[in-house]
Amino acid sequence: MGAALAMYEMTLILSTILNECDLELLETLEVKPIRRGGTLAPRGGVRMCKVGDRPPHFSSHTTPQATSAAYPVV
């Protein structure tokens, strides 16, 4: 159960970062993969830098609170 929860948390955090931030790759050399268990991973990791924020996007399941005053429901 602990490994499954850790994987879920890692997936949630990664998806949040990728959806909300603009990232730039800092590597200048080719990133070579190595085998770690049953997966592949970059040798030595991958250095990235946050270069900006992405504008928020809303799905059909969310209601933007900030724009509700600008568009009153009649």
C-alpha positions as CSV (number, residue, x, y, z in Angstrom):
1,M,0.0,0.0,0.0
2,G,2.8,2.4,0.8
3,A,4.5,2.1,-2.6
4,A,1.1,2.5,-4.4
5,L,0.4,5.7,-2.4
6,A,3.9,7.1,-3.1
7,M,3.5,6.4,-6.8
8,Y,0.1,8.2,-6.8
9,E,1.5,11.2,-4.9
10,M,4.5,11.4,-7.3
11,T,2.1,11.2,-10.4
12,L,-0.1,13.9,-8.9
13,I,2.8,16.3,-8.1
14,L,4.4,15.7,-11.5
15,S,1.2,16.4,-13.4
16,T,0.6,19.6,-11.3
17,I,4.1,20.9,-12.1
18,L,3.8,20.1,-15.8
19,N,0.4,21.7,-16.1
20,E,1.2,24.9,-14.2
21,C,4.8,25.7,-15.0
22,D,6.9,26.4,-18.1
23,L,10.2,24.5,-17.8
24,E,13.4,24.8,-19.7
25,L,16.0,22.0,-20.1
26,L,19.4,23.0,-18.7
27,E,21.3,20.0,-20.1
28,T,23.6,20.7,-23.0
29,L,24.8,17.1,-23.5
30,E,22.7,14.2,-24.7
31,V,20.8,12.6,-21.9
32,K,21.6,8.8,-21.8
33,P,19.2,6.4,-20.1
34,I,20.2,3.7,-17.6
35,R,18.2,0.8,-16.4
36,R,16.7,1.1,-12.9
37,G,14.7,-1.9,-11.9
38,G,12.1,-2.4,-14.6
39,T,12.3,1.2,-15.9
40,L,14.6,3.5,-17.7
41,A,15.9,6.7,-16.1
42,P,18.2,9.5,-17.2
43,R,21.8,8.9,-16.0
44,G,22.5,11.6,-13.3
45,G,19.0,13.0,-13.5
46,V,17.8,15.9,-15.7
47,R,18.3,19.5,-14.6
48,M,15.5,21.8,-15.5
49,C,14.6,25.4,-14.6
50,K,11.2,27.0,-14.2
51,V,11.0,29.9,-16.7
52,G,7.4,31.0,-16.2
53,D,3.8,30.1,-15.2
54,R,1.1,28.8,-17.5
55,P,-2.2,30.6,-17.4
56,P,-4.8,28.6,-15.5
57,H,-7.2,26.4,-17.5
58,F,-10.5,25.2,-16.4
59,S,-12.2,21.9,-17.2
60,S,-15.9,21.4,-17.5
61,H,-15.9,20.1,-13.9
62,T,-14.5,23.3,-12.3
63,T,-16.0,26.7,-12.0
64,P,-13.5,29.6,-12.0
65,Q,-14.2,31.6,-8.9
66,A,-12.2,34.7,-10.0
67,T,-14.3,35.2,-13.2
68,S,-17.7,34.6,-11.6
69,A,-18.1,38.3,-10.6
70,A,-17.1,39.4,-14.2
71,Y,-19.9,37.2,-15.7
72,P,-22.9,37.4,-13.4
73,V,-25.5,34.7,-13.8
74,V,-28.9,36.2,-14.7
